[in-house]
Amino acid sequence: MRTAIIFYSRTGTTRRVADALAAELDADIGEIHCHRFRPGPLRYLMAGYHSVKGNLPTIEGPDMDFSSHDLVVIGTPVWTSHPSLPVRAFLAGKPDLPDRVALFLTHGGHSPAETAISEFAALLPHPLAGSLAIDHDTALKADISERVRTFAATLIANQAG
Ligand SMILES: Cc1cc2nc3c(=O)[nH]c(=O)nc-3n(C[C@H](O)[C@H](O)[C@H](O)COP(=O)(O)O)c2cc1C
């Protein structure tokens, strides 16, 4: 199974999960960059404002051939209960994704991840292949290897079935 991990991370939390998952799945990895929402307290507020309004930003990367993969796993932080704007912008660009797309997200724990998962799934032409939500503190401070391993094993088993 050829797998690609594509993620956006403003402050490194989602990147930690992306790296662990890429190692577990032996996946190619590509990052979405967004200059508008680079770290900083004012830009945090700006990101929240634009997230509520749904104002999609310009993004850069990743420069990858997504369609040559059997599975693409997309990672995003939750912003105002939505997938982050850079990931929404990525999907709005209609990338040539394979039929199997899964999601992982990190969140601050002050709103459930389900809203963002449903919203993300609704943007795909096929049912979501799986999802994993990890809260910010766990993603940064805890040993996430078991959760990542279980998620990866589920994706591999579903592919085989
Ligand atoms: C603009 C903005 C809005 C956010 N909104 C939410 C939210 O609605 N619910 C939540 O649980 N966390 C929210 N968070 C917290 C992030 O989802 C969380 O800290 C995440 O792990 C950050 O990931 P990153 O370091 O990869 O950018 C928000 C963060 C930002 C910057």
The ligand as a Tripos MOL2 file, in Angstrom:
@<TRIPOS>MOLECULE
LIG
   31    33     1     0     0
SMALL
NO_CHARGES

@<TRIPOS>ATOM
      1 C1         -7.4950   29.9050   15.1270 C.3       1 LIG1
      2 C2         -7.5790   28.7120   16.0440 C.ar      1 LIG1
      3 C3         -8.8230   28.2140   16.4100 C.ar      1 LIG1
      4 C4         -8.9100   27.0910   17.2440 C.ar      1 LIG1
      5 N1        -10.1480   26.5870   17.5350 N.ar      1 LIG1
      6 C5        -10.2570   25.4510   18.2800 C.ar      1 LIG1
      7 C6        -11.5380   24.8640   18.5350 C.ar      1 LIG1
      8 O1        -12.5810   25.3110   18.0650 O.2       1 LIG1
      9 N2        -11.5810   23.7690   19.3380 N.ar      1 LIG1
     10 C7        -10.4520   23.2050   19.8850 C.ar      1 LIG1
     11 O2        -10.5750   22.2020   20.5890 O.2       1 LIG1
     12 N3         -9.2200   23.7340   19.6290 N.ar      1 LIG1
     13 C8         -9.0930   24.8390   18.8400 C.ar      1 LIG1
     14 N4         -7.8610   25.3720   18.5880 N.ar      1 LIG1
     15 C9         -6.6750   24.7230   19.1700 C.3       1 LIG1
     16 C10        -5.9270   23.8450   18.1460 C.3       1 LIG1
     17 O3         -6.8110   22.9840   17.4530 O.3       1 LIG1
     18 C11        -4.8800   22.9810   18.8310 C.3       1 LIG1
     19 O4         -4.0450   23.7350   19.6730 O.3       1 LIG1
     20 C12        -4.0670   22.2230   17.8010 C.3       1 LIG1
     21 O5         -3.4760   21.0840   18.3940 O.3       1 LIG1
     22 C13        -2.9570   23.0810   17.1710 C.3       1 LIG1
     23 O6         -2.3080   22.3330   16.1740 O.3       1 LIG1
     24 P1         -0.9540   22.8170   15.4520 P.3       1 LIG1
     25 O7          0.0730   23.0590   16.5320 O.co2     1 LIG1
     26 O8         -0.6130   21.6780   14.5730 O.co2     1 LIG1
     27 O9         -1.2590   24.0760   14.6980 O.co2     1 LIG1
     28 C14        -7.7370   26.4770   17.7540 C.ar      1 LIG1
     29 C15        -6.4670   27.0120   17.3940 C.ar      1 LIG1
     30 C16        -6.3930   28.0960   16.5290 C.ar      1 LIG1
     31 C17        -5.0440   28.6310   16.1040 C.3       1 LIG1
@<TRIPOS>BOND
     1     1     2 1
     2     2     3 ar
     3     2    30 ar
     4     3     4 ar
     5     4     5 ar
     6     4    28 ar
     7     5     6 ar
     8     6     7 ar
     9     6    13 1
    10     7     8 2
    11     7     9 ar
    12     9    10 ar
    13    10    11 2
    14    10    12 ar
    15    12    13 ar
    16    13    14 ar
    17    14    15 1
    18    14    28 ar
    19    15    16 1
    20    16    17 1
    21    16    18 1
    22    18    19 1
    23    18    20 1
    24    20    21 1
    25    20    22 1
    26    22    23 1
    27    23    24 1
    28    24    25 2
    29    24    26 1
    30    24    27 1
    31    28    29 ar
    32    29    30 ar
    33    30    31 1
@<TRIPOS>SUBSTRUCTURE
     1 LIG1         1 GROUP 0 **** ****
